[in-house]
């Protein structure tokens, strides 16, 4: 809260200064005090840090959300196996009971010697004895099937309990990541709202100046001298999808169709091209084949920051499409306007 109060106070000073300079009789507007630019640069760094932390937390949220979905599916499958196994067990018990009753009714409990003595026809007895042995084997098979089914049910129940516990732990991680995202964004919003309109405009100018300088330096390095002008067929489809999403708002944790976070956009773009890739920017960086920047082509994914917390889709001519951060929309920007960690190719 100390940052908020100091920022607010400084904002009031700036507003008052602007009001005085604009008052009747003022012949010219004095330049901003040297300390003002220094303070705005400090605010910019704090905003960048908060949005970066929110992006990292968003990646963590997306990762555990995928885990929750996967683990929920596992628990659901185990519940179905338990239900199916219970039906099979009940059926086997019924069959075993019927076999036992039939065995009793047909004198199956008599010893073979007594059956031979009481039988009028020894051949009939021998035929019956053969059928009895077949019945005994069938009963033994039922008993074995019962035992296997009971063992499987116990294993399924134990697995379900373990997976349920793991699911609950993952849900807690998801809730924690969600709270962190919201807190970082709330802090950034509070800091932004503490600024005067002129200060916000100046911060946007400073941001664009930095991006233009970074892009110019990147292009000046000759990195694009041998870059392909066209991508693969799948890469072209991914780019076409991304272009259709321009101007849609950033929303953390979103993967379309109305809004996107950075990795949600790249994942859906490649899904439209028929290729499944991981959900988060860090997983996309970890799992997909890496290529050198000099071999980059449209459709490739550019990963930014040392922790792979941001990702974009390269579209050619030194440009990329990305969903930048809260308060912004899907847009085209210079591919070198942010610090590049590396490039990956989903269809390699």
Secondary structure, DSSP 8 states (H G I E B T S, - for coil): -HHHHHHHHHHHHHHHHHHHHTSTT--S-----HHHHHHHHHHHHHHHHHHHHHHHHHHHHHHHHHHHHHHHHHHHHHHHHHHHHHHHHHHHHHHHHHHHHHHHHTTTTS-HHHHHHH-S-HHHHHHHHHHHHHHHHHHHHHHHHHHHHHHHHHHHHHHHHHHHHHHHHHHHHHHHHHHHHHHHHHHHHHHHHTS-HHHHHHHHHHHHHHHHHHHHHHHHTTTTTT--SS--HHHHHHHHHHHHTTT-BB-TT-BSSS-B-HHHHHHHHHHHTT----SSHHHHHHHSEEE-GGG--TT-EEEETTTT-EEEEEEETTEEEEE-STT-BEEEEETTSS-EEEEEETT-
